[in-house]
Amino acid sequence: MKKNNLIALFLCMAMLFQLTALPIAAQAAEEPTSQTEPSVTPVNPTVTPGQFGSESILNGCRTIEGMVPLSGSERRLDTAQAVFVFDTNTNTVVYSYNPDLKLSPGTLAKIVTALVAIESCELDEVVVCHSKNISRLPGGTQNVNLKELEELTVEQLLYCLILHGANDAAIALAEHIAGNMESFVTLMNARIQKIGCVNTSFANVHGLDNGSQYTTARDMAKILIEAQKNEKLKEILSTTSYEVPATNRSEARSLTCQNYLMDEITVAKYYDSRVTGGLASYSANAGANLACSAENKQLSLVLVILGCERIFASNGWLPTYYGNFDEMIELLEFAFNGFKSCRILYEGQSIYQLPVTGGECSVVVQPNVNYDSVLPADCQFDNLIKNITNSEIIAPVKEGDVVATISLWYRSSCVAEAELHAMSDVLPASGTAAQAGTAGSGDGSSGVISVIMTVCLGILAVVGGYLVINSLRRAYGRAKRRRRRANRRRSW
């Protein structure tokens, strides 16, 4: 009998130990480890790996920071050192090649000069030109021959700057706004930092070759997008001809756009009606650069080409291959003929059916956003890889609850991420049991611990009851034996 009591007592102590140890273990599992883990520097400093939405940037083409373009990053053009194609309607990186390679911006720097100028002045402000700094420009550089004390408006100088690529106009604007070119360059670099151009630095206001200034194809796309948010600057960047009226020191000046993609007269073979604006650049050291915007019924593209080779005839001045224009035409055909824009996720779209633990049925999930993306022209929604991520879903579920996330992939590029919401309520299969299973913190581990503790308490109650009953039986037996011995003594 004593042996059975010892066994029962041992079982009781074991149950008590389990009841104490389980909550402690659960708490330890939930608390972060005190061991210091090595820090990881993300590929893109603006995005934290693992956070929702980062997959389509670090491993995809969503937003201008997308690191894995929809159509890949292999070389497609003959001489361009860096290329970037971005659809502004859907925020999709369609194609890139060396998008973050630092190269000379050349005349493309004038887009930032114009942006800072137009944000700092009224268009009708009168600028008085001084030839002191203008005279220091290298011979043969592009200019409109501004005279000492000549007066032009800010607007007129902006047209000279963009259409004709006039370096003297850049200097005149910089001195009018900041007093000198060095101070204006500081304004230029501060302005581009605001839009996330982390790989660009300017050293002068006109973009003439300087070994200390650089940009990238991705940053140049950001700059053009920002510039075109200003309606007047967008208009100037899309203008093909302009006449500067006669001034106090000069006759009228006729300006013609240097971007041959928009000019159907100068070099007709490069004209493309889909191009809506931009700026071209060439120098012997920087090569041929071009940043432009173009659109058709579906796509609204910003395209940048840097470092193209220009080939000249034997006379040394007539180009037989412009480089930037030739390769931009090829890039435009690739983008517009090979890709389309379409809606891949929309509100009310039944995506998937997920099981619900303790629920009377599964839950159907839907995105709560309308998501458009660029896809290859022959790609359908069914061709996309769909990855759904969710923790255990426990009843009850209410309509609109976020129960999962989805990422959509075209080959190795993530094109979209979205939260998935319950399309309807899911009630518990049996009220009491199911509700007990959902009590606590709401995750699967707390439900399992609750079940284990309930079982342990039941076993403890049984063992405790057995010990109490056994003790009462033994006490009753001892009392009965004492009465018998007492009766026998009386009978003697």
C-alpha positions in Angstrom: 0.0 0.0 0.0 2.8 2.4 0.9 4.5 1.6 -2.4 1.3 2.7 -4.3 1.2 5.9 -2.3 4.8 6.7 -3.1 4.1 6.1 -6.9 1.0 8.4 -6.7 2.9 11.1 -4.8 5.7 10.9 -7.5 3.1 11.3 -10.3 1.6 14.3 -8.5 5.0 16.0 -8.1 5.8 15.4 -11.8 2.5 17.0 -12.8 3.2 20.0 -10.7 6.7 20.3 -12.2 5.2 20.3 -15.7 2.7 23.0 -14.8 5.5 25.2 -13.6 8.0 24.4 -16.4 5.7 24.8 -19.4 4.8 28.5 -18.9 8.5 29.3 -18.2 9.6 27.5 -21.4 6.9 29.2 -23.4 8.0 32.6 -22.1 11.7 31.8 -22.8 10.7 30.8 -26.4 8.9 34.2 -26.9 11.7 36.3 -25.4 14.5 37.3 -27.8 17.9 35.8 -27.1 20.4 37.9 -25.3 23.1 36.8 -27.7 24.2 39.6 -30.0 23.6 38.7 -33.7 25.8 40.2 -36.4 24.3 43.3 -38.1 23.5 42.9 -41.8 23.7 45.9 -44.1 20.8 45.8 -46.6 21.6 45.9 -50.3 19.4 49.0 -50.6 19.9 51.3 -47.5 16.3 52.6 -47.8 14.8 49.1 -47.4 14.9 46.7 -44.5 15.2 43.0 -45.5 12.3 41.0 -44.2 9.8 43.8 -43.8 6.6 43.6 -45.7 7.0 45.1 -49.2 10.8 44.7 -49.2 10.7 41.5 -51.4 9.5 43.3 -54.4 12.3 45.8 -54.1 15.3 43.8 -53.0 14.3 40.8 -55.2 12.0 42.5 -57.6 11.2 45.4 -59.8 8.7 47.4 -57.8 9.5 51.1 -57.3 12.4 52.9 -58.8 14.7 51.2 -56.2 13.9 47.7 -57.6 17.0 45.6 -57.8 15.8 42.8 -60.1 14.3 44.3 -63.3 11.4 42.6 -64.9 13.4 41.8 -68.1 16.7 41.2 -66.4 20.0 43.1 -66.5 22.0 41.5 -69.3 23.6 43.8 -71.9 21.2 44.6 -74.8 22.7 47.7 -76.4 26.0 47.8 -78.3 27.9 50.6 -76.5 25.9 52.0 -73.6 27.7 51.6 -70.3 24.5 52.1 -68.2 20.8 51.8 -69.0 17.6 52.3 -67.0 14.0 51.9 -68.1 11.2 52.7 -65.6 7.4 52.8 -66.0 6.0 55.6 -63.9 2.4 54.4 -64.2 3.0 51.2 -62.3 6.4 52.0 -60.6 8.0 49.1 -62.4 11.7 48.8 -63.4 11.3 47.3 -66.8 15.0 46.9 -67.7 18.4 48.0 -66.4 22.0 47.5 -67.1 24.6 48.8 -64.6 21.9 51.1 -63.2 24.1 52.2 -60.2 27.4 52.5 -62.1 28.9 56.0 -61.5 29.5 57.9 -64.8 29.8 61.4 -66.0 26.4 63.2 -66.4 27.6 65.6 -69.1 24.9 68.1 -70.2 22.3 66.1 -68.2 23.4 68.1 -65.2 21.5 71.0 -66.7 18.2 69.4 -65.8 19.1 70.0 -62.1 20.4 73.5 -62.9 17.0 74.2 -64.5 15.1 72.6 -61.6 16.8 74.6 -58.9 16.5 77.8 -61.0 12.8 77.4 -61.7 12.1 76.6 -58.0 14.1 79.7 -56.8 12.8 82.4 -59.1 9.8 83.9 -60.8 9.9 83.2 -64.6 9.6 86.9 -65.4 12.6 87.9 -63.2 15.2 89.8 -65.2 18.7 88.5 -65.1 21.6 90.8 -65.9 24.4 88.8 -67.5 28.1 89.3 -66.7 30.7 88.0 -69.0 33.5 87.6 -66.5 32.8 83.9 -65.7 31.3 83.2 -69.1 34.5 84.1 -70.8 36.2 81.3 -68.8 34.3 78.6 -70.7 36.5 76.3 -72.9 36.4 77.3 -76.5 33.9 75.6 -78.7 31.5 74.9 -75.9 27.8 75.3 -76.5 26.5 78.8 -75.8 24.1 81.5 -77.0 26.8 84.2 -76.8 25.4 86.3 -73.9 26.8 89.8 -73.8 28.0 91.9 -70.8 25.0 93.5 -69.1 22.6 91.8 -71.4 19.1 91.4 -69.8 17.0 88.3 -70.3 14.2 86.8 -68.2 14.7 83.6 -66.2 12.2 81.8 -68.6 14.2 82.9 -71.6 17.5 81.6 -70.1 15.8 78.3 -69.2 14.9 77.8 -72.9 18.5 78.6 -73.9 19.8 76.2 -71.2 17.6 73.2 -72.2 16.9 73.6 -75.9 20.4 74.8 -76.9 22.4 73.3 -74.0 23.8 76.8 -73.5 26.6 76.8 -70.8 26.6 80.6 -70.6 22.9 80.5 -69.7 23.7 78.1 -66.9 26.3 80.4 -65.4 24.0 83.5 -65.7 21.2 81.7 -63.8 23.6 80.4 -61.1 25.1 83.8 -60.5 21.7 85.5 -60.4 20.3 83.0 -57.8 23.3 82.1 -55.6 25.8 84.9 -56.3 28.4 82.4 -57.7 28.6 79.0 -59.3 30.1 77.2 -56.2 27.1 78.2 -54.0 24.7 77.2 -56.7 26.3 73.7 -57.0 25.7 73.3 -53.3 22.0 74.0 -53.9 22.0 71.4 -56.8 23.5 68.7 -54.6 21.1 69.4 -51.7 18.1 69.3 -54.1 18.9 65.8 -55.5 19.6 64.4 -52.1 16.0 65.2 -51.2 14.8 62.7 -53.9 17.2 59.9 -52.9 20.0 60.4 -55.4 22.7 58.7 -53.2 25.1 58.1 -56.1 25.2 61.5 -57.7 27.4 64.6 -57.1 27.7 67.7 -59.2 30.8 69.9 -59.4 29.6 72.6 -61.8 26.4 74.1 -63.1 26.7 73.1 -66.8 28.0 69.6 -66.7 31.2 70.1 -68.7 33.8 67.4 -68.0 35.0 67.3 -64.5 36.5 64.2 -62.9 34.8 64.9 -59.5 31.2 64.8 -60.7 29.2 61.7 -61.4 25.7 60.2 -61.6 24.0 56.9 -62.4 21.3 55.8 -64.8 18.9 55.2 -61.8 19.6 58.6 -60.2 19.2 60.3 -63.6 15.8 58.7 -64.0 14.8 60.0 -60.5 16.0 63.5 -61.5 14.0 63.6 -64.8 10.9 62.3 -63.0 11.3 65.1 -60.3 11.9 67.7 -63.0 8.7 66.8 -64.9 6.6 67.3 -61.8 7.1 71.0 -62.4 4.7 71.8 -65.2 6.7 74.7 -66.6 10.0 72.7 -66.7 8.1 69.7 -68.2 6.9 72.1 -70.9 10.4 73.3 -71.6 11.8 69.8 -71.7 9.2 68.9 -74.4 9.6 72.0 -76.5 11.3 71.6 -79.9 11.8 75.3 -80.9 11.7 78.7 -79.2 12.6 82.2 -80.2 14.2 84.5 -77.6 13.1 88.1 -78.4 15.6 90.8 -79.1 17.3 92.1 -75.9 19.1 95.3 -75.0 22.3 93.8 -76.4 21.3 91.2 -79.0 19.1 90.4 -81.9 16.4 87.7 -81.5 17.7 84.2 -81.1 16.1 81.1 -82.7 16.6 77.9 -80.6 16.1 74.3 -81.8 15.9 71.2 -79.7 19.1 69.1 -79.6 17.1 66.0 -78.8 16.6 64.5 -82.2 14.0 62.0 -81.0 11.6 64.9 -80.7 12.8 66.9 -83.8 11.6 65.5 -87.1 13.6 67.9 -89.2 17.2 67.9 -88.1 17.9 64.2 -88.3 14.5 62.7 -89.4 15.4 59.1 -89.0 15.6 59.4 -85.2 12.2 61.1 -84.7 9.8 59.1 -82.5 6.3 60.5 -81.8 6.2 58.6 -78.5 9.0 60.6 -77.0 7.5 63.4 -74.9 10.5 65.2 -73.5 14.1 64.9 -72.3 17.7 66.1 -72.9 20.7 64.8 -74.9 24.3 65.2 -74.2 27.7 64.5 -75.8 31.3 65.1 -74.9 34.5 63.3 -75.9 35.2 62.2 -72.3 31.6 61.5 -71.0 30.4 59.9 -74.3 26.8 60.3 -75.6 24.1 60.4 -72.9 20.3 60.7 -73.2 17.5 60.9 -70.7 13.9 61.1 -72.0 10.3 60.3 -71.3 8.0 58.4 -73.8 4.5 57.0 -73.7 1.9 55.1 -75.6 -1.6 54.0 -74.6 -0.3 51.6 -71.9 3.2 52.6 -70.8 4.7 55.9 -69.5 8.4 55.4 -69.6 11.5 57.2 -68.3 14.6 56.0 -70.2 18.2 56.8 -69.5 21.3 55.9 -71.5 24.8 56.8 -70.3 28.3 56.5 -71.9 27.4 55.5 -75.5 30.1 55.6 -78.1 29.9 58.2 -80.9 31.6 57.4 -84.3 32.6 60.1 -86.7 33.4 60.2 -90.4 36.9 60.7 -91.6 36.4 64.5 -91.6 36.3 64.2 -87.8 33.1 66.2 -87.1 30.2 64.5 -88.9 28.8 61.6 -86.9 28.1 58.3 -88.7 26.8 56.8 -85.5 25.4 59.0 -82.7 25.3 56.3 -80.2 22.7 57.7 -77.7 20.0 58.3 -80.4 20.6 55.0 -82.2 20.6 52.9 -79.0 17.6 54.8 -77.5 15.6 54.0 -80.6 16.4 50.3 -80.1 15.5 50.6 -76.4 12.2 52.2 -77.2 11.3 49.4 -79.6 12.3 46.8 -77.1 10.2 48.3 -74.3 7.0 49.3 -76.3 6.8 46.2 -78.4 7.8 43.7 -75.7 5.8 44.8 -72.7 2.3 45.8 -71.6 0.6 47.2 -68.5 -2.2 45.3 -66.9 -4.0 44.9 -63.5 -2.7 41.8 -61.7 -4.5 42.3 -58.3 -7.8 44.0 -57.5 -10.3 44.4 -54.7 -12.9 41.5 -54.8 -10.5 39.2 -56.6 -10.9 35.7 -55.1 -7.2 34.6 -54.7 -7.2 31.4 -52.6 -9.0 29.4 -50.0 -7.2 28.8 -46.7 -8.0 26.4 -43.9 -9.2 27.7 -40.5 -8.4 25.8 -37.3 -11.6 25.2 -35.3 -13.7 26.9 -38.0 -16.9 25.7 -39.6 -15.3 26.2 -43.0 -12.2 27.6 -44.9 -11.8 31.3 -45.6 -11.6 32.8 -49.0 -9.0 35.7 -49.2 -8.8 38.8 -51.4 -6.4 41.7 -51.8 -7.6 45.1 -50.6 -5.8 47.1 -53.3 -5.7 47.6 -57.0 -2.3 46.6 -58.4 -1.1 47.3 -61.9 2.2 46.1 -63.2 4.2 45.9 -66.4 4.4 42.3 -67.8 5.9 40.9 -71.0 3.4 41.2 -73.9 2.7 37.5 -74.0 2.4 36.9 -70.3 -0.9 36.2 -68.5 -1.8 36.2 -64.9 -1.7 32.4 -64.8 2.0 32.6 -65.8 2.9 34.4 -62.6 4.2 32.4 -59.6 2.0 33.1 -56.6 3.5 32.7 -53.1 1.0 32.9 -50.2 2.4 33.3 -46.7 0.2 32.9 -43.5 0.4 31.7 -39.9 -2.2 29.3 -38.5 -5.6 30.9 -38.9 -7.8 30.2 -35.9 -11.6 30.7 -35.7 -13.4 33.0 -35.3 -12.4 35.1 -38.4 -14.1 38.4 -39.3 -14.6 39.7 -42.7 -11.7 42.1 -43.6 -9.2 40.5 -41.2 -5.7 40.3 -42.6 -4.9 36.6 -42.6 -2.1 36.2 -45.2 0.2 38.0 -47.7 0.9 37.3 -51.3 3.9 37.9 -53.6 3.6 37.6 -57.4 6.7 36.7 -59.4 7.6 36.7 -63.0 10.6 34.4 -63.3 13.1 35.7 -60.8 11.6 39.1 -60.3 8.9 39.9 -57.7 6.4 42.2 -59.3 4.0 42.8 -56.5 3.2 42.2 -52.8 -0.1 42.6 -51.0 -2.0 41.7 -47.9 -4.8 39.3 -48.2 -8.1 39.8 -46.3 -10.9 37.5 -45.4 -13.9 37.9 -47.7 -16.4 36.7 -45.1 -16.8 35.7 -41.5 -15.8 32.2 -40.3 -17.5 31.1 -37.1 -16.1 28.4 -34.7 -17.3 24.9 -35.5 -18.5 24.4 -31.8 -18.8 27.4 -29.7 -17.2 26.5 -26.3 -14.3 24.2 -27.5 -13.4 26.5 -30.4 -13.5 29.6 -28.3 -11.3 28.0 -25.6 -8.8 27.2 -28.3 -8.6 30.9 -29.4 -8.1 32.2 -25.9 -4.7 33.7 -24.9 -2.3 35.6 -27.1 -4.0 34.4 -30.3 -1.1 32.4 -31.7 -0.9 28.6 -32.2 1.7 28.0 -29.4 -0.6 29.5 -26.7 -3.4 27.2 -27.7 -1.2 24.1 -27.5 0.1 25.1 -24.0 -3.5 25.7 -22.8 -4.5 22.2 -23.9 -1.4 20.6 -22.2 -2.1 22.5 -19.0 -5.7 21.4 -19.0 -4.7 17.8 -19.4 -2.2 18.1 -16.6 -4.7 19.6 -14.3 -7.1 16.8 -15.0 -4.5 14.2 -14.2 -3.5 16.1 -11.1 -7.1 16.1 -9.9 -7.5 12.4 -10.5 -4.2 11.6 -8.6 -5.2 14.0 -5.8 -8.6 12.4 -5.5 -7.1 9.0 -5.4 -4.7 10.0 -2.5 -7.5 11.5 -0.5 -9.8 8.5 -0.9 -6.9 6.1 -0.2 -6.1 8.1 3.0 -9.7 8.0 4.2 -9.9 4.2 3.5 -6.7 3.6 5.5 -8.0 5.8 8.4 -11.3 3.9 8.4 -9.4 0.5 8.4 -7.2 1.5 11.3 -10.2 2.7 13.4 -12.0 -0.6 12.7 -9.1 -2.7 13.8 -8.8 -0.7 17.0 -12.5 -1.4 17.8 -12.0 -5.1 17.2 -9.0 -5.3 19.6 -10.9 -3.4 22.2 -13.9 -5.8 22.0 -11.6 -8.8 22.4 -10.0 -7.4 25.6 -13.4 -6.9 27.1 -14.4 -10.5 26.3 -11.3 -11.7 28.2 
